[in-house]
């Protein structure tokens, strides 16, 4: 699904692609082959992104705020847990993971 913003309004555009054995019915041709220039893979099942990706960034913040409140956890940060704090945690985790990756590359196993 594509969204085009025009005059501050969103226009949803949905594309459906189908596999057919009749080349005359096809709008374009692809190949399910590892050596093909136009690679595709068949879907085994359709998944709704809202089911597979339950939390948006804002929903993560809200869920954590509710959990902290339920567990009676107080942060030492005046504003409490918010999007800024989550961004700092994500940034820190990413940097820490990069350090671990670089360290494992440096170790050679015989």
The first five atom37 places (N, CA, C, CB, O) and aatype in JSON, in Angstrom:
{
  "aatype": [20, 20, 20, 20, 20, 20, 20, 20, 20, 20, 20, 20, 20, 20, 20, 20, 20, 20, 20, 20, 20, 20, 20, 20, 20, 20, 20, 20, 20, 20, 20, 20, 20, 20, 20, 20, 20, 20, 20, 20, 20, 20, 20, 20, 20, 20, 20, 20, 20, 20, 20, 20, 20, 20, 20, 20, 20, 20, 20, 20, 20, 20, 20, 20, 20, 20, 20, 20, 20, 20, 20, 20, 20, 20, 20, 20, 20, 20, 20, 20, 20, 20, 20, 20, 20, 20, 20, 20, 20, 20, 20, 20, 20, 20, 20, 20, 20, 20, 20, 20, 20, 20, 20, 20, 20, 20, 20, 20, 20, 20],
  "atom_mask": [
    [1, 1, 1, 1, 1],
    [1, 1, 1, 1, 1],
    [1, 1, 1, 1, 1],
    [1, 1, 1, 1, 1],
    [1, 1, 1, 1, 1],
    [1, 1, 1, 1, 1],
    [1, 1, 1, 1, 1],
    [1, 1, 1, 1, 1],
    [1, 1, 1, 1, 1],
    [1, 1, 1, 1, 1],
    [1, 1, 1, 1, 1],
    [1, 1, 1, 1, 1],
    [1, 1, 1, 1, 1],
    [1, 1, 1, 1, 1],
    [1, 1, 1, 1, 1],
    [1, 1, 1, 1, 1],
    [1, 1, 1, 1, 1],
    [1, 1, 1, 1, 1],
    [1, 1, 1, 1, 1],
    [1, 1, 1, 1, 1],
    [1, 1, 1, 1, 1],
    [1, 1, 1, 1, 1],
    [1, 1, 1, 1, 1],
    [1, 1, 1, 1, 1],
    [1, 1, 1, 1, 1],
    [1, 1, 1, 1, 1],
    [1, 1, 1, 1, 1],
    [1, 1, 1, 1, 1],
    [1, 1, 1, 1, 1],
    [1, 1, 1, 1, 1],
    [1, 1, 1, 1, 1],
    [1, 1, 1, 1, 1],
    [1, 1, 1, 1, 1],
    [1, 1, 1, 1, 1],
    [1, 1, 1, 1, 1],
    [1, 1, 1, 1, 1],
    [1, 1, 1, 1, 1],
    [1, 1, 1, 1, 1],
    [1, 1, 1, 1, 1],
    [1, 1, 1, 1, 1],
    [1, 1, 1, 1, 1],
    [1, 1, 1, 1, 1],
    [1, 1, 1, 1, 1],
    [1, 1, 1, 1, 1],
    [1, 1, 1, 1, 1],
    [1, 1, 1, 1, 1],
    [1, 1, 1, 1, 1],
    [1, 1, 1, 1, 1],
    [1, 1, 1, 1, 1],
    [1, 1, 1, 1, 1],
    [1, 1, 1, 1, 1],
    [1, 1, 1, 1, 1],
    [1, 1, 1, 1, 1],
    [1, 1, 1, 1, 1],
    [1, 1, 1, 1, 1],
    [1, 1, 1, 1, 1],
    [1, 1, 1, 1, 1],
    [1, 1, 1, 1, 1],
    [1, 1, 1, 1, 1],
    [1, 1, 1, 1, 1],
    [1, 1, 1, 1, 1],
    [1, 1, 1, 1, 1],
    [1, 1, 1, 1, 1],
    [1, 1, 1, 1, 1],
    [1, 1, 1, 1, 1],
    [1, 1, 1, 1, 1],
    [1, 1, 1, 1, 1],
    [1, 1, 1, 1, 1],
    [1, 1, 1, 1, 1],
    [1, 1, 1, 1, 1],
    [1, 1, 1, 1, 1],
    [1, 1, 1, 1, 1],
    [1, 1, 1, 1, 1],
    [1, 1, 1, 1, 1],
    [1, 1, 1, 1, 1],
    [1, 1, 1, 1, 1],
    [1, 1, 1, 1, 1],
    [1, 1, 1, 1, 1],
    [1, 1, 1, 1, 1],
    [1, 1, 1, 1, 1],
    [1, 1, 1, 1, 1],
    [1, 1, 1, 1, 1],
    [1, 1, 1, 1, 1],
    [1, 1, 1, 1, 1],
    [1, 1, 1, 1, 1],
    [1, 1, 1, 1, 1],
    [1, 1, 1, 1, 1],
    [1, 1, 1, 1, 1],
    [1, 1, 1, 1, 1],
    [1, 1, 1, 1, 1],
    [1, 1, 1, 1, 1],
    [1, 1, 1, 1, 1],
    [1, 1, 1, 1, 1],
    [1, 1, 1, 1, 1],
    [1, 1, 1, 1, 1],
    [1, 1, 1, 1, 1],
    [1, 1, 1, 1, 1],
    [1, 1, 1, 1, 1],
    [1, 1, 1, 1, 1],
    [1, 1, 1, 1, 1],
    [1, 1, 1, 1, 1],
    [1, 1, 1, 1, 1],
    [1, 1, 1, 1, 1],
    [1, 1, 1, 1, 1],
    [1, 1, 1, 1, 1],
    [1, 1, 1, 1, 1],
    [1, 1, 1, 1, 1],
    [1, 1, 1, 1, 1],
    [1, 1, 1, 1, 1],
    [1, 1, 1, 1, 1]
  ],
  "atom_positions": [
    [[0.84, -1.17, 0.0], [0.0, 0.0, 0.0], [0.89, 1.23, 0.0], [-0.96, 0.0, 1.21], [1.84, 1.31, 0.78]],
    [[0.59, 2.16, -0.85], [1.32, 3.41, -0.95], [0.4, 4.53, -0.48], [1.83, 3.67, -2.4], [-0.82, 4.45, -0.66]],
    [[0.97, 5.57, 0.11], [0.18, 6.73, 0.48], [0.81, 7.95, -0.16], [0.1, 6.89, 2.03], [2.02, 8.18, -0.04]],
    [[0.0, 8.73, -0.82], [0.46, 9.95, -1.47], [-0.17, 11.12, -0.73], [0.08, 9.98, -2.99], [-1.37, 11.15, -0.48]],
    [[0.67, 12.08, -0.37], [0.18, 13.26, 0.33], [-0.06, 14.36, -0.69], [1.18, 13.73, 1.43], [0.86, 14.77, -1.4]],
    [[-1.3, 14.82, -0.76], [-1.65, 15.86, -1.72], [-2.53, 16.89, -1.0], [-2.38, 15.26, -2.97], [-3.59, 16.55, -0.47]],
    [[-2.09, 18.13, -0.99], [-2.82, 19.2, -0.32], [-3.19, 18.82, 1.11], [-4.07, 19.54, -1.1], [-4.31, 19.06, 1.55]],
    [[-2.23, 18.24, 1.84], [-2.38, 17.84, 3.23], [-3.44, 16.76, 3.45], [-2.73, 19.04, 4.05], [-3.96, 16.61, 4.55]],
    [[-3.77, 16.01, 2.4], [-4.67, 14.88, 2.53], [-3.93, 13.64, 2.06], [-5.98, 15.1, 1.71], [-3.12, 13.7, 1.13]],
    [[-4.2, 12.51, 2.68], [-3.58, 11.26, 2.28], [-4.51, 10.51, 1.34], [-3.23, 10.39, 3.51], [-5.71, 10.38, 1.58]],
    [[-3.93, 10.01, 0.26], [-4.67, 9.21, -0.71], [-4.06, 7.81, -0.67], [-4.63, 9.83, -2.17], [-2.89, 7.64, -1.0]],
    [[-4.85, 6.83, -0.26], [-4.37, 5.45, -0.2], [-4.43, 4.81, -1.59], [-5.19, 4.63, 0.81], [-5.43, 4.93, -2.3]],
    [[-3.35, 4.15, -1.96], [-3.29, 3.42, -3.23], [-2.92, 1.99, -2.89], [-2.26, 4.07, -4.23], [-1.9, 1.74, -2.26]],
    [[-3.75, 1.06, -3.31], [-3.52, -0.35, -3.01], [-3.26, -1.09, -4.31], [-4.73, -0.96, -2.25], [-3.97, -0.91, -5.3]],
    [[-2.23, -1.94, -4.31], [-1.9, -2.76, -5.47], [-2.03, -4.22, -5.1], [-0.49, -2.45, -5.99], [-1.57, -4.65, -4.04]],
    [[-2.65, -4.98, -5.97], [-2.72, -6.43, -5.8], [-2.0, -7.08, -6.97], [-4.21, -6.92, -5.7], [-2.29, -6.78, -8.13]],
    [[-1.08, -7.96, -6.67], [-0.35, -8.68, -7.7], [-0.77, -10.15, -7.64], [1.19, -8.52, -7.52], [-0.88, -10.73, -6.56]],
    [[-1.0, -10.73, -8.8], [-1.42, -12.12, -8.86], [-0.52, -12.9, -9.81], [-2.89, -12.22, -9.31], [-0.01, -12.35, -10.79]],
    [[-0.34, -14.16, -9.52], [0.44, -15.04, -10.39], [-0.51, -15.69, -11.39], [1.21, -16.11, -9.57], [-1.56, -16.21, -11.02]],
    [[-0.12, -15.64, -12.66], [-0.9, -16.28, -13.7], [0.04, -17.06, -14.62], [-1.72, -15.24, -14.51], [1.21, -16.68, -14.78]],
    [[-0.45, -18.12, -15.2], [0.38, -18.9, -16.12], [0.26, -18.37, -17.55], [-0.03, -20.39, -16.07], [1.06, -18.73, -18.41]],
    [[-0.74, -17.51, -17.8], [-0.95, -16.97, -19.14], [-0.21, -15.64, -19.27], [-2.46, -16.79, -19.44], [-0.61, -14.64, -18.67]],
    [[0.86, -15.63, -20.04], [1.66, -14.41, -20.22], [0.84, -13.27, -20.8], [2.86, -14.69, -21.11], [1.11, -12.11, -20.52]],
    [[-0.17, -13.6, -21.62], [-0.98, -12.55, -22.25], [-1.82, -11.78, -21.22], [-1.9, -13.18, -23.3], [-2.24, -10.65, -21.49]],
    [[-2.06, -12.37, -20.05], [-2.84, -11.7, -19.01], [-1.96, -10.9, -18.04], [-3.65, -12.72, -18.24], [-2.47, -10.17, -17.2]],
    [[-0.66, -11.05, -18.17], [0.26, -10.42, -17.2], [0.58, -8.98, -17.59], [1.55, -11.22, -17.1], [0.73, -8.66, -18.76]],
    [[0.68, -8.12, -16.58], [1.13, -6.74, -16.78], [2.64, -6.67, -16.86], [0.61, -5.82, -15.66], [3.2, -5.83, -17.56]],
    [[3.32, -7.55, -16.13], [4.77, -7.67, -16.2], [5.14, -9.09, -15.8], [5.49, -6.63, -15.27], [4.33, -9.81, -15.2]],
    [[6.35, -9.49, -16.14], [6.78, -10.86, -15.93], [7.92, -10.89, -14.91], [7.22, -11.51, -17.25], [8.87, -10.11, -14.99]],
    [[7.8, -11.81, -13.96], [8.85, -12.02, -12.96], [9.16, -13.51, -12.94], [8.42, -11.5, -11.54], [8.46, -14.32, -13.53]],
    [[10.24, -13.83, -12.23], [10.64, -15.23, -12.14], [10.94, -15.59, -10.7], [11.87, -15.5, -13.03], [11.55, -14.81, -9.96]],
    [[10.51, -16.77, -10.29], [10.85, -17.27, -8.96], [12.07, -18.15, -9.14], [9.64, -18.06, -8.29], [11.98, -19.38, -9.21]],
    [[13.22, -17.48, -9.22], [14.47, -18.16, -9.5], [15.59, -17.36, -8.84], [14.71, -18.32, -11.05], [15.62, -16.13, -8.93]],
    [[16.49, -18.03, -8.18], [17.58, -17.35, -7.47], [18.47, -16.54, -8.41], [18.42, -18.37, -6.72], [19.08, -15.56, -7.98]],
    [[18.56, -16.95, -9.69], [19.43, -16.26, -10.64], [18.73, -15.16, -11.43], [20.02, -17.26, -11.59], [19.35, -14.51, -12.27]],
    [[17.45, -14.95, -11.18], [16.67, -13.97, -11.93], [17.04, -12.53, -11.55], [15.18, -14.21, -11.7], [17.43, -12.26, -10.41]],
    [[16.91, -11.62, -12.51], [17.12, -10.2, -12.24], [15.94, -9.6, -11.47], [17.34, -9.43, -13.56], [16.11, -8.66, -10.7]],
    [[14.74, -10.15, -11.67], [13.54, -9.67, -10.99], [13.03, -10.77, -10.06], [12.44, -9.26, -12.02], [12.13, -11.54, -10.41]],
    [[13.62, -10.83, -8.89], [13.29, -11.91, -7.94], [12.01, -11.6, -7.17], [14.45, -12.13, -6.95], [11.78, -10.46, -6.75]],
    [[11.19, -12.6, -6.99], [10.02, -12.53, -6.13], [9.92, -13.84, -5.37], [8.71, -12.25, -6.96], [10.56, -14.83, -5.71]],
    [[9.1, -13.82, -4.34], [8.84, -15.04, -3.57], [7.35, -15.11, -3.29], [9.68, -15.06, -2.23], [6.73, -14.09, -2.96]],
    [[6.75, -16.29, -3.41], [5.31, -16.4, -3.15], [5.01, -16.25, -1.66], [4.78, -17.76, -3.65], [5.79, -16.67, -0.8]],
    [[3.86, -15.64, -1.37], [3.42, -15.51, 0.02], [2.75, -16.79, 0.46], [2.47, -14.31, 0.19], [1.98, -17.39, -0.29]],
    [[3.04, -17.19, 1.67], [2.38, -18.37, 2.21], [1.06, -17.99, 2.86], [3.28, -19.09, 3.21], [0.1, -18.76, 2.84]],
    [[1.03, -16.8, 3.43], [-0.2, -16.3, 4.04], [-0.14, -14.78, 4.12], [-0.4, -16.92, 5.45], [0.94, -14.19, 4.22]],
    [[-1.3, -14.15, 4.09], [-1.38, -12.7, 4.23], [-1.38, -12.34, 5.7], [-2.64, -12.14, 3.53], [-2.05, -12.99, 6.5]],
    [[-0.63, -11.31, 6.06], [-0.56, -10.87, 7.45], [-0.86, -9.38, 7.51], [0.83, -11.17, 8.06], [-0.35, -8.6, 6.71]],
    [[-1.69, -9.02, 8.46], [-2.02, -7.62, 8.68], [-0.9, -6.99, 9.52], [-3.41, -7.48, 9.39], [-0.63, -7.47, 10.62]],
    [[-0.26, -5.92, 9.04], [0.84, -5.31, 9.79], [0.43, -4.86, 11.2], [1.37, -4.12, 9.03], [1.25, -4.85, 12.11]],
    [[-0.83, -4.49, 11.38], [-1.27, -4.07, 12.72], [-1.33, -5.25, 13.68], [-2.65, -3.4, 12.64], [-1.32, -5.06, 14.9]],
    [[-1.38, -6.48, 13.15], [-1.33, -7.67, 14.0], [0.11, -8.07, 14.29], [-2.09, -8.83, 13.35], [0.43, -8.48, 15.4]],
    [[0.97, -7.97, 13.29], [2.36, -8.4, 13.45], [3.22, -7.34, 14.13], [2.95, -8.76, 12.1], [4.25, -7.67, 14.71]],
    [[2.81, -6.08, 14.05], [3.54, -4.97, 14.67], [2.57, -4.23, 15.58], [4.18, -4.01, 13.6], [2.07, -3.16, 15.24]],
    [[2.31, -4.82, 16.74], [1.29, -4.34, 17.65], [1.55, -2.93, 18.17], [1.16, -5.28, 18.81], [0.63, -2.14, 18.34]],
    [[2.81, -2.62, 18.42], [3.13, -1.35, 19.08], [3.76, -0.34, 18.14], [4.06, -1.6, 20.24], [4.76, -0.63, 17.47]],
    [[3.17, 0.84, 18.08], [3.82, 1.97, 17.44], [4.74, 2.59, 18.49], [2.78, 3.03, 16.87], [4.7, 2.19, 19.65]],
    [[5.54, 3.54, 18.1], [6.46, 4.18, 19.04], [5.67, 4.77, 20.21], [7.3, 5.27, 18.34], [6.04, 4.6, 21.37]],
    [[4.6, 5.47, 19.89], [3.78, 6.11, 20.93], [3.11, 5.06, 21.83], [2.7, 7.01, 20.29], [3.01, 5.25, 23.04]],
    [[2.66, 3.94, 21.22], [2.04, 2.88, 22.01], [3.03, 2.22, 22.96], [1.42, 1.83, 21.09], [2.66, 1.81, 24.06]],
    [[4.3, 2.11, 22.54], [5.34, 1.55, 23.41], [5.51, 2.45, 24.64], [6.7, 1.41, 22.64], [5.57, 1.96, 25.76]],
    [[5.57, 3.75, 24.42], [5.73, 4.69, 25.52], [4.55, 4.56, 26.49], [5.85, 6.14, 25.0], [4.75, 4.5, 27.7]],
    [[3.35, 4.53, 25.95], [2.15, 4.42, 26.8], [2.14, 3.11, 27.58], [0.88, 4.51, 25.94], [1.84, 3.11, 28.77]],
    [[2.48, 2.0, 26.92], [2.49, 0.7, 27.59], [3.53, 0.67, 28.72], [2.79, -0.42, 26.57], [3.26, 0.13, 29.79]],
    [[4.7, 1.25, 28.48], [5.74, 1.28, 29.52], [5.32, 2.19, 30.66], [7.1, 1.75, 28.93], [5.53, 1.86, 31.83]],
    [[4.73, 3.33, 30.35], [4.25, 4.24, 31.4], [3.23, 3.52, 32.3], [3.62, 5.51, 30.78], [3.28, 3.64, 33.52]],
    [[2.32, 2.8, 31.68], [1.3, 2.07, 32.45], [1.93, 0.98, 33.3], [0.25, 1.46, 31.5], [1.54, 0.78, 34.46]],
    [[2.9, 0.28, 32.74], [3.57, -0.79, 33.49], [4.37, -0.22, 34.67], [4.52, -1.59, 32.55], [4.34, -0.79, 35.76]],
    [[5.07, 0.9, 34.45], [5.82, 1.53, 35.54], [4.87, 2.0, 36.65], [6.63, 2.73, 35.0], [5.17, 1.85, 37.83]],
    [[3.74, 2.55, 36.27], [2.75, 3.01, 37.24], [2.19, 1.82, 38.03], [1.61, 3.77, 36.54], [2.04, 1.89, 39.25]],
    [[1.87, 0.75, 37.33], [1.32, -0.46, 37.96], [2.31, -1.07, 38.96], [0.95, -1.49, 36.89], [1.92, -1.54, 40.03]],
    [[3.59, -1.05, 38.6], [4.64, -1.62, 39.45], [5.17, -0.62, 40.48], [5.79, -2.13, 38.59], [6.09, -0.94, 41.25]],
    [[4.6, 0.6, 40.5], [5.01, 1.66, 41.42], [6.5, 1.99, 41.29], [4.7, 1.25, 42.86], [7.2, 2.17, 42.28]],
    [[6.96, 2.08, 40.05], [8.36, 2.42, 39.78], [8.43, 3.91, 39.47], [8.94, 1.57, 38.59], [7.73, 4.41, 38.58]],
    [[9.28, 4.62, 40.2], [9.47, 6.06, 39.98], [10.83, 6.27, 39.34], [9.36, 6.86, 41.31], [11.84, 5.74, 39.82]],
    [[10.87, 7.03, 38.26], [12.13, 7.38, 37.61], [12.68, 8.66, 38.22], [11.94, 7.53, 36.08], [11.93, 9.5, 38.7]],
    [[13.99, 8.79, 38.19], [14.62, 10.0, 38.69], [14.56, 11.15, 37.71], [16.05, 9.72, 39.05], [15.1, 12.22, 37.97]],
    [[13.92, 10.94, 36.58], [13.81, 11.97, 35.53], [12.52, 12.76, 35.76], [13.82, 11.34, 34.1], [11.45, 12.16, 35.88]],
    [[12.62, 14.07, 35.82], [11.48, 14.95, 36.15], [10.24, 14.68, 35.29], [11.89, 16.4, 36.0], [9.13, 14.63, 35.8]],
    [[10.45, 14.51, 34.0], [9.32, 14.33, 33.08], [8.8, 12.9, 33.06], [9.72, 14.72, 31.68], [7.79, 12.62, 32.42]],
    [[9.47, 12.0, 33.75], [9.05, 10.6, 33.74], [9.43, 9.93, 32.43], [7.54, 10.5, 33.96], [10.23, 10.46, 31.66]],
    [[8.85, 8.76, 32.19], [9.16, 8.02, 30.97], [8.38, 8.63, 29.81], [8.83, 6.51, 31.12], [7.16, 8.74, 29.87]],
    [[9.09, 9.03, 28.76], [8.43, 9.63, 27.59], [9.18, 9.21, 26.32], [8.4, 11.18, 27.72], [10.08, 8.38, 26.37]],
    [[8.8, 9.78, 25.19], [9.41, 9.42, 23.9], [10.9, 9.73, 23.89], [8.72, 10.15, 22.75], [11.68, 8.99, 23.29]],
    [[11.29, 10.81, 24.55], [12.71, 11.18, 24.6], [13.52, 10.1, 25.33], [12.89, 12.55, 25.3], [14.59, 9.71, 24.87]],
    [[13.01, 9.64, 26.46], [13.7, 8.61, 27.24], [13.79, 7.32, 26.42], [12.96, 8.35, 28.59], [14.84, 6.67, 26.4]],
    [[12.7, 6.94, 25.76], [12.73, 5.73, 24.93], [13.75, 5.87, 23.81], [11.33, 5.45, 24.34], [14.47, 4.91, 23.51]],
    [[13.83, 7.04, 23.21], [14.83, 7.27, 22.15], [16.25, 7.11, 22.68], [14.66, 8.67, 21.55], [17.1, 6.54, 22.01]],
    [[16.5, 7.61, 23.89], [17.82, 7.46, 24.5], [18.15, 5.99, 24.75], [17.9, 8.24, 25.83], [19.27, 5.54, 24.5]],
    [[17.17, 5.23, 25.23], [17.38, 3.8, 25.5], [17.67, 3.06, 24.2], [16.15, 3.18, 26.2], [18.57, 2.22, 24.15]],
    [[16.91, 3.36, 23.15], [17.12, 2.7, 21.85], [18.49, 3.05, 21.3], [16.01, 3.1, 20.84], [19.21, 2.18, 20.81]],
    [[18.87, 4.32, 21.38], [20.17, 4.76, 20.89], [21.3, 4.08, 21.66], [20.3, 6.29, 21.01], [22.27, 3.61, 21.06]],
    [[21.17, 4.02, 22.98], [22.18, 3.37, 23.81], [22.29, 1.89, 23.46], [21.84, 3.54, 25.31], [23.39, 1.36, 23.32]],
    [[21.14, 1.23, 23.32], [21.14, -0.2, 22.99], [21.79, -0.46, 21.64], [19.71, -0.75, 22.98], [22.54, -1.42, 21.48]],
    [[21.51, 0.41, 20.67], [22.1, 0.26, 19.34], [23.62, 0.39, 19.4], [21.52, 1.29, 18.37], [24.34, -0.39, 18.78]],
    [[24.09, 1.38, 20.14], [25.54, 1.58, 20.26], [26.19, 0.42, 20.99], [25.84, 2.9, 21.0], [27.27, -0.04, 20.61]],
    [[25.53, -0.06, 22.04], [26.06, -1.2, 22.8], [26.13, -2.44, 21.91], [25.19, -1.48, 24.05], [27.11, -3.18, 21.95]],
    [[25.09, -2.67, 21.1], [25.07, -3.81, 20.19], [26.18, -3.68, 19.15], [23.7, -3.94, 19.5], [26.81, -4.68, 18.81]],
    [[26.42, -2.48, 18.66], [27.49, -2.26, 17.67], [28.85, -2.59, 18.28], [27.46, -0.82, 17.16], [29.71, -3.16, 17.61]],
    [[29.05, -2.22, 19.54], [30.31, -2.54, 20.23], [30.48, -4.05, 20.33], [30.35, -1.89, 21.64], [31.57, -4.57, 20.1]],
    [[29.41, -4.76, 20.68], [29.46, -6.22, 20.79], [29.78, -6.84, 19.43], [28.12, -6.78, 21.34], [30.59, -7.77, 19.35]],
    [[29.15, -6.34, 18.38], [29.4, -6.86, 17.02], [30.86, -6.65, 16.63], [28.47, -6.18, 15.99], [31.51, -7.56, 16.13]],
    [[31.37, -5.44, 16.86], [32.77, -5.15, 16.53], [33.72, -6.01, 17.35], [33.07, -3.66, 16.76], [34.75, -6.46, 16.83]],
    [[33.41, -6.24, 18.62], [34.26, -7.07, 19.47], [34.28, -8.52, 18.99], [33.79, -7.0, 20.93], [35.33, -9.17, 19.02]],
    [[33.13, -9.03, 18.56], [33.09, -10.41, 18.08], [33.82, -10.56, 16.76], [31.64, -10.89, 17.94], [34.35, -11.63, 16.46]],
    [[33.84, -9.51, 15.95], [34.58, -9.56, 14.69], [36.09, -9.61, 14.96], [34.24, -8.34, 13.82], [36.85, -10.22, 14.2]],
    [[36.51, -8.94, 16.04], [37.93, -8.88, 16.38], [38.47, -10.21, 16.92], [38.16, -7.78, 17.39], [39.66, -10.49, 16.81]],
    [[37.58, -11.01, 17.5], [37.99, -12.31, 18.08], [38.05, -13.35, 16.97], [37.0, -12.77, 19.22], [37.08, -13.53, 16.22]],
    [[39.15, -14.02, 16.86], [39.27, -15.08, 15.85], [39.25, -16.42, 16.54], [40.57, -14.92, 15.01], [39.98, -16.66, 17.5]],
    [[38.4, -17.29, 16.04], [38.29, -18.64, 16.59], [39.04, -19.6, 15.68], [36.8, -19.07, 16.75], [38.8, -19.63, 14.48]],
    [[39.95, -20.39, 16.26], [40.72, -21.36, 15.47], [39.99, -22.67, 15.4], [42.11, -21.57, 16.06], [40.47, -23.62, 14.78]]
  ]
}
